Structures are given as structure tokens and as C-alpha cells.
């Protein structure tokens, strides 16, 4: 099956945002970024300044949010050839997991259990286990901190996979907020730096297989959020710490000149800012001193990161660099001026505009020519150094993006399948599309049409330039594509429109949209001009005290940065549709774009109504009643004559358009449904879909059954099913079915292809033949391809082929289909499916 999967399915695109916690991103020495996304760990290759990156792997074994991710660090005493690619992760599921690469795949080799609370931070280091032969064997140490007020230290000897608990350090009623491993200068003795909520930095050094507190460094006036250690050219340790007092402090740990003192008792001596350690029967004394205080941020400093010393231009070391990230929305690169010995604020980059609250973390690339930040919106910010000698010139780069909350719905461009829209509980609507270059295609987030104040639940594309969305409010909102987006999208995706099509798309279209202060609606902008308030103006309304998100027209030559997505890619809101009494739950659009159907959450039949809206006037056309509880999904047939609804009440209903109805009569009438006598599903029906020829529809339920329905011979007795019946035996997929979709074509033997998503995040492809009425499992996606939490929606691209490939003058992927999926694990995925193998 694995071989056939490799031939059948390729992962085209993965979009997943970063968890909004510090220390959950780490840029490894192999140029791979590991970050936590919900319960997953994403491995991301950021590429280079001249190439685009992509997600390479999605690792899932945790059962709760990933809070910290770290590559096991290597010290200079350990040779590169001795190390393997290993990763450690800490989670709210109270465990620490160790991941190891083998044959380009990462698997869990050890799960460390013992904490009684959420594990918030973890760090790991390779050490020589033999002082005399430092490269002969490796020892691995892991430190983890938890909300149970303990720090646990785990040890692995040599190259085994099993870790043992070496020590538990109690913090009593306090909490460790950050950890950093290093080794004392001129020794192989490990030292652990801990930042805590008492505003102190604690130093623990190993003595007789136990870690002893040797120094408490005081100076910060608020929680210490990060500590990082680097070895200087002189061989000293330089420890950087940052905190909520907005300051960065640099501490030097250096050996005393006289290290010949003997200590037969193998004890650690502590005196003031000095401590001594016995190594190989020699007592070495160390001094801790405050080197510098860096002032420049205006809000909490959440993270710091040293530029790796081993990559500092070979023999000629460049000056030391430190990058810091703050809630003031900026990242600062600090550079040591070797002449004066003063740390200078050399580069300042960050977010501009938008409604973000700042940055949680920062990382230097292994080569030091790029910096990466992540922030409140779960988004990444990447900057590349413009040249080898241009330390002060950095330019933004293309980076991965995605939702940071559960992705609840998605829909393709209904005309050509040129892009994909998704909505999530992170209160955003995102547009994903291919960036077509001369010889490559890569998918990216090209626009963020809606940034809302409520969790999003559903959306539907009305046409290629218009969509409707629903959220945890009683309003359906309508959005139209602005002219600036259309120009950038057509340019990046290399789509050519005829003059008539372009004129039709651009008729009366605004340039963009902006969000008024304290507003939830995107206001159309027809002429770009500065509307910034005058400094001495009179305040007439509280909203005038707040900053408005201003739109500026931008011509893009590459996918937009996070700042552009937040500020310049909004679509103007053209209508609000009122009529439902509760939160909007599902939407569907007529294939011709003339009608929109909507439904809301309901516990009574009178609230479980489907409202049909005329898209030319946006007036309510009629209300359709059939269900007693929330309608979970709506679907128009491809010819638009039939409307299908499925519900929490375990039934489905089918409505047909009245061709000869009076002008004031109902637009659709119910022609078939299931009731208590005829229902087959015993639990909530979560999803439904029409076959491409409209002869059949399928329903998927929490009762683990998937059923195909269609017209049968006229019934001999009157039934609520009308002419319809179950055309297949119920397919038991062994898990709650939460999403289902018919593929837009037949396969070679005349079978239909159905994709099915489950509550466990699995995706399966089945063939169903209308003559034999039998199910055949043709593809069970590997766990590595699937989601880790509930699949919320599956959508096939409406056209055969792969988006963007036709532009490259290929065959357009005539034998390929594209399947989009979204999940509660915060990810959107697009799969390329090969029809020839099915």
C-alpha cells in the first residue's frame, strides 16, 4: 500500500500557523525550522533568499498543544559527524518526546513521562561522556520545566534511545519560564541556566551526577522570559537574558586565572559571584559578572537568540550578534562594536500596522544571514541580509503561513479552481493560490480577505470574485474582490484574462479595503490617499482615539508578507444579510451564482430554517423548513435544480426548484427526506456531497456510516423518500465520518471516487460503482499525510488538472485531481491525486 500511495498521492501544499507561545520555534543547524502547530510539529525548509521554502514533514504524536520545540544542540567539543538529527518537544499533554531521523523520516524514539502538569519548556544538548576522549561517545541531557513547579533532568548514555530521570529540581511555588544548556569554559561540565518568575536567573552545575545551584543572578525587575548562552572568542560564556521589564542583560561567566586549587572532597564552593567546580581532580573557579544592559524595546522582551559562532566567517570571526523579539512588534539585531566594547542597536525590523499584539520569538538562521520571528497572529516574519557586507540592510522574504485556530471550512474558486479560500476559528479568511515562476510552482497565502471579530464557521464562493462567510454572529457577510488584489493575483499566478473578462472583473471594483477603528466591516477604498488624523484635531468620537488600518496599493512580484496580508489584502464588504436568530453555521451557493443558501445553529424547528438570498438584490427570497436541529451542511446540485441539507437531527432533506411557481411562491419545495421510520443514520449527519452528474448524493455520519442515495423505481406505497432510496449498502469506515466529497470525474472503470474524512483526522478514497453498488477502498492515506485531528471539510478542485501547471505549458496535469482538506489541527492541505493509478 505504501508504494501505491507514493504513486497515487503527493502533498502539494501545507499551510499551518505557529502556536502562540514562546519557545515553540527552533531553526536547526541542518537549515530546517521546527515549530509547534496545535498538536503537530511542522518541519519547514525556509529555502534561501532566492528560493521559496515549503513544509517538508508534519509530525504528530502529542495529544495536546505543543509548547516547546528544540533541536538537540551541539557544543564545539562534539564533532559534527558524531551527531544525528534529533528533536525534542514539550506539550500540554504532560510529556516530552524525542524524535530521531531515519531514512528522511522522523519518529518518536522516547516519551518522557513524569511531570504532573503542562510541560512548558524543554532544552537538550549533546555532551562528551569521556573527558579524555571527548569524541568517543555521546551523552545526551534534556531539561524540562512544567507548571507542576519542577524541573526534570533526563539523561541518555552513549547512543541508546532510552532516557532515565536523573534528577527532579523543585521550584516550590515558583515556575521556570526558560532553560538553556551549555558547558563551563575549558571543561565538559554541563551548566543549566534557568529563568524564573522571581525575576532571577539560576545557574545549576553538575557535581557527582547531581545538579547543584551555584549562583543566583539578580537584576531583572519582572519575569525572565528567555536565556541564551554563547561561547565567546576568549572562551568565556556570555549569557543573555530578557524579561518583561523590557531590558536585555548580558552576563559573563569566565574562569579565574588561578585554577590550580585542589579539592579532595569533590564539592562545589560558592562565594558571592564566584563558584568553584571540581573537574578531573582539579578545582576550577569561575566568576559571574554583569557585562551590559541593552535598552531599546518598549514592551516585554519575549525572546533572544545568538548568532551561531561556528558559522562566523571561518577564521576571521565577525562581531557577535544577538537578535531580540518584543511585544512592541519589533525585532532588534544587537552588534558588539569591537573598538568601544559597546553593544549597538544596528537593525530594527518588525510588524507595521494590522491588529497584532507583538512578537513571541526570534531565531537566527544557521548561517546568520536570515532572521525569523513569530508573533501573536501565529504568523512568521522572515528577513534576509541583502549582502555579505551589508549587516544593516535586511529585506523581507517569503515564508510559510496558515491558520492558528481550527480551520472550519474551505471552498475552491468555482469557475476555474485557480485558488482556494479557507476560514477558521482564528477569525480570518485566507486565500491560497499558486505562485508561478519560470520553472516552478509553489503555493502561498496571497490574500487575507477578512479579519473578523468573531470565530469563523463557514464560507461559500458565489463566483470567482465574490464569496459569503458566516461566523459566530447572526449575520451573513458578502465580500467582493478589489482591483489591487485581482492585478496581483493574475500577475503572480500568471493567469491571462481577455479584455472583456478583465473589464467585467474590474467594473466598479474598488482598489482595496480598510478597517475603520473599532469596526468589524471592511470599508471599500476607491482612491488611495492618506486619511491619517491631524495631531491637533478635535476628538468627537471614542473611535477617533484608535488607529485605523489604512490600505495602500502595492504591486507584488512575490507572495505578500504578513504585514501586507493584514493591511493591504482585505476585500471590501458589500452586504450584510440579516434574518437568522442564531450563529451562522453553514452556507452554499447556486452554481450560477444567483442564490445563496444559509442556515444557523438551532434547537427548535422554527430556527432550523434555510434562507435563500437573491445575489442580485441580496433580498430574502424564501425560507425552507424541514429539520428540527442545526443543519450541518448544504449543497446545491451542479445544475442548481436541487438543494440538499443534512442535520444534527440525523435526517437529510431534498428540495427541488419550482420552475412554474407563482412569482410570490416558494422558490424550492421539498421533494424527499428521511424521518424516524426511513432514516438509516443513527447519529448526526455531518456532511454531504453531489456526484458530478447529479444522479447521486452521499451522506456521512457520526455513526461511522457513509451512504449513497439516488433515484429508484417509483415506490408502491407513499413515503417521505419520494423517488429516492439508498443505492449502496452503508459503508462502515470504523470512525466517525465528518467530511465527504465526490470527485468531479469517473475513473476508468466507470466508478465514482469519494473522499472521506474522519474524526481522527484520517482521509480515505473509495470507489463506488453504480451497477454493482459495491465499495472498494482504493487509497488509505498514510498517517504522515493525514491530519491529526478532525477533518472538517474536503473539497475537490472543480476542474481536472493541477492549478498553475497549464501556465507552464505542461499537460496541465490532465491525469491529476487536486483534493483540499482542512482540520481542527489548524492546517489546510492540498493533495495531488493521480487518476491513472486509481
Number of C-alpha atoms within 10 A of each C-alpha: 11 11 7 13 18 13 14 20 22 15 18 19 20 25 22 27 25 29 31 21 20 23 30 26 29 23 24 20 17 11 15 21 23 26 28 30 29 29 24 26 25 26 20 20 20 24 15 14 18 9 11 21 17 20 20 16 19 23 23 22 13 22 16 16 19 30 27 28 29 25 24 22 19 18 18 11 15 17 13 11 7 14 14 14 16 20 23 22 29 30 26 20 19 21 24 29 20 24 22 17 14 11 5 10 11 18 17 17 15 15 18 19 12 12 21 14 17 20 25 28 28 28 26 27 21 25 27 23 18 13 14 9 9 15 17 14 16 20 16 20 21 23 23 27 30 25 20 19 18 22 24 20 23 19 17 18 17 15 13 11 14 14 19 12 16 16 15 18 15 15 15 9 10 14 22 28 21 26 25 21 22 25 22 21 19 12 13 18 19 19 19 22 24 26 26 21 17 15 19 20 24 18 18 18 23 18 16 9 9 14 19 17 18 21 20 17 17 12 13 20 14 18 22 29 27 28 26 22 22 22 22 13 11 8 14 17 21 21 22 24 29 29 27 19 18 21 22 24 18 19 18 21 22 20 21 13 9 10 15 11 13 13 17 10 8 16 14 19 15 15 10 10 14 18 20 23 25 23 16 11 14 16 21 26 21 23 16 20 15 15 14 15 16 17 13 16 20 14 18 23 30 27 30 28 23 24 23 18 21 14 15 17 12 9 8 7 12 14 13 19 20 21 24 26 31 29 23 18 21 21 28 21 24 21 20 17 12 11 6 7 10 14 20 16 16 14 15 16 19 19 21 14 16 19 16 18 14 23 32 29 30 30 27 25 24 20 15 18 19 22 25 25 25 27 25 20 23 22 24 23 24 25 21 20 19 16 11 8 8 10 14 12 14 19 12 20 24 24 24 25 22 27 28 27 27 25 32 23 28 26 25 23 21 22 15 13 21 22 22 22 23 27 30 29 23 21 22 23 25 24 22 22 24 25 24 21 15 7 6 13 19 17 23 24 24 27 27 23 28 27 24 18 16 16 20 29 25 28 29 27 27 25 19 18 17 18 24 24 25 26 25 19 18 20 20 23 18 23 23 24 24 26 21 23 23 17 16 21 21 14 17 18 23 17 14 11 11 8 9 9 11 14 12 11 18 18 10 11 19 20 23 30 29 24 23 17 15 14 13 14 23 22 19 21 20 14 12 14 11 9 8 10 12 7 6 6 8 9 9 8 7 9 13 15 12 10 16 21 19 20 25 19 16 14 11 16 10 17 24 23 22 26 18 22 20 26 24 27 29 30 32 25 23 14 16 14 16 12 14 21 17 16 18 24 27 26 27 26 27 24 19 13 18 16 21 25 24 29 32 29 22 22 14 12 13 13 19 25 25 23 20 24 20 15 17 9 10 16 12 17 19 17 18 18 15 21 27 19 23 24 31 21 24 24 23 24 21 16 12 18 16 21 23 22 27 27 25 22 20 24 26 25 21 22 20 18 16 15 9 8 12 9 7 8 12 15 19 21 17 19 16 18 22 21 16 11 8 13 13 16 23 15 18 23 30 24 29 27 27 25 21 18 13 16 12 20 23 21 26 30 27 21 20 21 22 26 19 23 17 16 15 12 9 10 12 6 6 9 15 15 20 19 15 21 17 17 20 19 14 18 16 13 15 10 17 24 31 27 29 29 25 25 25 19 18 17 16 11 9 13 20 21 25 22 21 24 30 27 21 16 23 22 24 18 20 20 23 18 17 17 9 10 14 16 19 14 13 18 19 19 19 16 14 13 21 22 30 26 23 22 30 25 26 27 23 22 25 20 19 20 21 24 24 26 18 15 17 15 8 10 12 16 19 16 14 19 23 25 22 21 27 31 27 24 25 28 27 29 19 22 21 19 23 20 19 12 14 18
